[in-house]
Amino acid sequence: MSRPEDKGLHVHAWSHEGELVIDETYSPVVLDGETLDEDLIRVLTVQRILATSDNVPILALACTSCGHSMVSPTQGWLKPTTRHLCDACGTENRTRRRCFLNPLADKLQ
């Protein structure tokens, strides 16, 4: 029986020689002094997998009405779209191209 994974962000990193140098779970996740939302990191991971197959961008976008950072829906079928509803005020924001939204897109490239 395998043990449950620790809560947090699990990182595998290799050296240029191909040797595994990091195999750890980190929580909380802090980047440049800012604690990152672990759920948004998980969503970004899934979005990157889906975006790669269709060459779809992942953008950090603030609502044009209230300025709230937006994230694509995480329930049900995940797909890029041009229509994005703000969780805070309900305003529909549009993008010219189908994309995923995630506030961490600019921070974790």
N, C-alpha and C positions, 0 to 999 in steps of 0.2 A: 504494500500500500504506500502511495506517495504522500508526502506531507503537504498540507495546504500552502500555497504561495503566500509569502509575507505581503501585507498591504503596502502599496506604494508603487513606485516605478522601477521595474526591473531592467537593468542595463547589462548588455553584453558589449564589450569593446575589445578589439584586437589591435595588436601592434602591426607595423608595416611588414613585419616578418611572418604575420599570420598567427602569432601566439595570443591566446586569450589572456588579457591583462585585467579585465574587470568583469566580474560576474556577481553583481550585488543588487539588492533591492534598497532603494532610497525613499525615505519619507520623513519629513516633508521634502518636497523638491524646491530648491532655492536657486535662482539664476540671477546673478548680478544684484544680490540682496533682496530680491522680490520672491516671495513664496508663490509658486505656480499652482493653479487649480489642477489637481490630479485627474479629475474627471475630464477636464478639457484636454489634457495630454492624451488620455485614452481615446477620446473622440478624434483628436488630430491624427493619431496613429491609424485608425480605421479610415479616416478621410484620405490620408496619403496613399493607402493601399488602393482604394477605389479610384482616386484621382489619377494615379500613375497609368492605369490601364486605358483611360480615355483622354489623357493629356488635359485634364481639367485643373484650373487653378484653385488654390485655397487662399482666401483673402481675409484680412482683418478689416472689418467694416463697421463703422458706427452708424446708428440710425440717423437719418436725415432730419427727423423730427425732434427726438429727445437726446441724441448723442450716446445712447446706451450701446455698449459693444455687443455685436450680434453673433450668434452661433447657429449653424444649420440645425434643423430638427434631428434629434437622436432616437426618436421612437419610430418603429415601423421600417419601411424601406428607405435606405439612405441613398439619395440621388442628388446630383447637382441641379440647380435651378436658376432662373433669372429673377424669380420673385421670392423675397425674403421678408417674413413677418417679424417685427420687433417683439421680443418677449415682454418688454417693459411697457410699451404704449400701444402696441397693435398696429402701428403704421406699416404699410407694405412698402418696402424698399426694393428697387429694381437694379439689376446689373445688366450690362450689354451682353455679357457672355455667361453661359451656365457656369456656376462655380459652387464651391462649398465655402461657408463662412466659419471662421474660428478666430477668436481674439489672440490666440497664441501663434497664428500663422507667421507674423513678422518677427516674433521673438525666437522661435525654434525652427530655423530654416535648415 
